[in-house]
Amino acid sequence: MANTVIEVKKNPNENNSSVLRRFSRKIQESGIVRKVKAARYNLRKESKLKVKNSALKRMSRRLEIEKLKKLGKMVTK
């Protein structure tokens, strides 16, 4: 995301709340907040190697559990 500079200068005889209101309006018009909120929870996909390793771990755990059940060391619910 590109850095965007938004600058609001205070005019003479202008109070702080109106400057803040103008700044907030410019921020909303630029769409910065919307982009940040949209990208907030996006997660990267896991790498193929990581997916493969987790699948292999699951398979080995299942085999171990089946083996323990057959030996009677693990009770099924």
N, C-alpha and C positions, 0 to 999 in steps of 0.2 A: 504494500500500500504506500503510495507516494505521500510525502509529507506536504501538508497544505498549511500555508501561513494565512491566518485571518487576523487582520489588524483593524481596530476601531479606535479612532482618536476622539478624545472628548472635545466637543465644541465649546466655545465660550458661552456662559450662561446656561449650561446644560447640567442637570443633576446626575448623580451616579446611577440612579435606578434606570434612567432612560438610556444611558450608555450601555449598561448591562443588558437591557432589553434589545437594543440594536445588535449587540454582540451575539446574544442567544439566537436572534432571528437569522443572522448571517451563518451561524453554525448549522442551524436547521436547513437552510437553503443549500448549503454546500453538500449535505448528505453524509457528513463524516460519522455522525452518531449512528445512523442507520447501517452504514457499512461495518462499523465496529461491532454493533450488536448482532448483525447477521453472521459475522465470522467468529463470534465468541466461542461457540460450542462445536465448531467444525474440528474433527479429528482426522489425523492422517490415517491412511490405510496401513495395516500391518504389513511388514515385508513378507515375501513368499517364504523365506527361510524360517521366520518366526512362526508363521501359520503351520508350516510343515512340522517344526519341532514340537509345537503344542499338540498337534494331532498325534504324533508318535508317542508323546507322554501319556495322552489319554488312552491310546491303545494298549500301552504297556501296563497302565494302572488297571484297566479292565481285565486283562489277562491274569494279572496278579490276584485280583479279587475273585475271579472265577476259580482259580487254582485253590485259594484259601477256602472257598465255599465247598469245593469237592473234597478237600481234606477234613472239613468239618470244623475248621478253626474260626470260621466267620459265620454268624447266624444271619439268615435273611429275615427281613421284616415283613 
